[in-house]
Amino acid sequence: MILFPLTFISNAFVPIHTMPEVLKNIAEWNPVSALVESARQLFGNTNPEFPPPSAWTLQNPYITIFIGIALMLLIFVPLCIRKFASISSR
């Protein structure tokens, strides 16, 4: 449910350089934008007509994705282990 609205404020549907400044700043740091940018780079679908991205997250989308995965694992693995331990001790 969180991911769905984030896709509309990303570069998945509209190029970032055409957005208003406020939305542009949000879209540049949106993790969905990094995911879309990394998929476009992997499949060779980058558009040379668009200006290069200015945010670090879009210049290094692979690193951004791996940092996001690591953060989610660091947060949710201990929570899942704790929940499993409390359920299995009943």
N, C-alpha and C positions, 0 to 999 in steps of 0.2 A: 504494500500500500504506500510505502514511502517512496519506492523507486518510480512508480508511475508518474506522479507530478514532477519529479526531478527530470524526467525525459523531455518535458515541454520547455524547461529552462536549461537547455543544453544545445550542443551543436548537432544534434541528431537530425533535426528537421530544417533548421535555419542556420546559415553561416553566422558566426559570431560577429564578424565585422559589420553586419547590417543591423545589429541590435542597438537599442538605446544604451547609453553608458551604464546605467544601473544594472540592467539585465546582462550586459556584456561582462561586467565584473563578476556577477553571480555565475554566469555560464562558464567563465574561464576557470573557476575553482570548483565547479560541479564535478563530482566523480564520474558521472555518466558521460560528460564531455571527454574525459580522459579515456574512458572505455571505448567510446565511438572513435576517437582519434587513433587509438592504438589499433583498432580493427581496420580502419581505413589505411593505415600505414602497412599493416601486415598483408592486406590484399592489394596494395599498390593503387589505391583509389584516392590519393591526395590530389587536390586541384591546384595546379601551379598559378592559376589566375588569382586566387585568394592570397591576401597577405599572410606571412608566417605568423603563427600564434605568438603572443607576447607573454603569456603567463607561463611560469615554470611547469605547471601541471600539464600543459598541452605541448610544451617543448620536450618533455620527458614522460610520455604517457605510460610506458611500460613500468617505470619506477613507481609512478603514482599508483598504478593498479596493484603492484606487489606490496606497497606500503599499506594500502587499504585492506588487502587480504590479511596481511600480518596483524594489523590492528583489530580486525574482526575476530581473528583467531585468538589473540591475546585477551580480548574481552569475553567472548562467548564460550570458549572451551572451559575455563574455570567455572563459569556459571552453570554450564551443562553438567559438569562433573559434580558440582555441589548439589544440584537438583537431583541427579541420579542417585547420589549417596543418600539423600534424605528420603527419597521414595523407596529405595531398596532396603532401608533399615526398618521399615514398618513391619 
